[in-house]
Amino acid sequence: MAEHTTNYTSTFIEVAEDCPTDHAQEPPAGESPTIAALHYRLIAEHRGRTSDDVIFTTWALRRGTDPADAATREQFFSKGQACLRSSPLGKRYGWGILHDADGRVSLVPRESEEYARLAADPALGHTRAMRARRAPRA
């Protein structure tokens, strides 16, 4: 079975063009954690995770599946999955997502000096979080 991946290396995902906030915000944590809250917690509290780790663990936790189940993970990645460009963290909550040379992810608040430095770094690949809404037609 061919495995797909959501991992990037040496890439910075900048916030979406239509992100409604100019300062990064922690997503609200409720009784039933949202995708945004899970992504935030998995990245902020667990250094060394890859995008695949975050995406699969979020999916597994929301479905009551064991995130350590290798067979389920293999089946999950047997077809393409949305990457962290679609995460609410970059679309709604003002977080850039840095993928280091080993594919590990970290959060970067959009108002920070680090964000400005990374956004201007020509050594990194650059992409943006997906827009929440379609761009208006020209």
N, C-alpha and C positions, 0 to 999 in steps of 0.2 A: 504494500500500500504506500503510495507516494505521500510524503508529509509536506504540508504547506506550513508557512511560518508568517508571523506578524512582526518578527524582529527586524530592526534596522541596526546598523552599526555607524558610529561617528555621524550621527544625524540629530538635528535639533528640530522638533516640531513646535513651531510658533503658534500662539493663540490664533483662533479664527478671526477673520476680518470683521465679523459681526458680533464678536464677544461683547456682552453688555457691561462688563466691569473693567475698570482700569487698574484694579488691585486684586491680586489673587485672594481667593476666599476658600476656606475649608468647607466642603459640602456638608450640609447638615446630616448628622447621624441620628437615625430614628430606630424604632423597634425593628423594622424590616429595612436593612440597609439598601440604599439605592446603588445603582451601578457606579455613580460618581463617588459615593462614600466608600465603596469597596475599592475602587481604583486608587483613591487617595490613600486609604489605609494600607493597602498592599504595597504601594510604592514608597510612601513616607516612612512607614514603620519597619519595612523589611528590605534593607539594602541588598543589592546584588541580584535582584529579580530581573528577568527579561520581560519583554512585552508578552511573549507566549505564556510565561508564568502568570502574569497579571490577568490576561484575557481568559485563560483556562480556569484559573482559580476562581475568578468572579463568576463564570458560568457554572462551575461545579457548586459553589456555595449557594448560589441562588436556586439551584435545583436539588439541593440536599445530597449531592454526590460527593464522594471522597476525592478531594483534590490530589491525593497521592496515588490514585488509581491509574497506573501507566497504560493499561489497555483502553480505558475510557479516554484518556488524553490522546492516545494515538488515533482512535476513531474520530475524536473531535477535530483533530488537525488533518484528517484524511481529505477534507474539503477546505476551501479557502474560508478565512474568517476576517472580520473587520479588524483593522489594526487600531492602535491608540490615537490615530488621527481622528477617529470617530468618538473618542472619549469625551464625556461632558466636561472633564477637567480643562481641556483647551477650548471647547466650544462655549461654555457658560461660566466657568469659575476662574478664568484668568491664569492658568498654569501652563507654562511651556514644559515640554518633556524632552529631556536630553537622553539620547542613547549613546553610551560611550563606545569605545573601540571594541569592547567585548559584548556589546548588546545589552548591558545592564542599564536600567532606566532610573532617572531621578527627576524630581519636580523642581522647576525654577519659576519663582513668582515674576509675573510680567513687569512689575514696577522696579525690579532689582537691577543693580549694576551688572550682575552676572548675566541676566537676561539680555541686556543691551550688548554686552560683550559677545555672548554666544550668537546672537542674531546677526552680528557683523563679522563673525569668524568665517573667512573663506575656506578654512581647512575642513569645515563641517559640511555635510549635506544639509539642505534646508527644505522644509516643507511646512505647510500650515495645517492646523486642525481644520476639519471640515466645517463649513458654514452651517449654522442652524437653519437658515432659510436659503432658498435659491436666490442667486444674484439677479437683480432686475435686468431686463433685456435692454440692450442699447438702442 
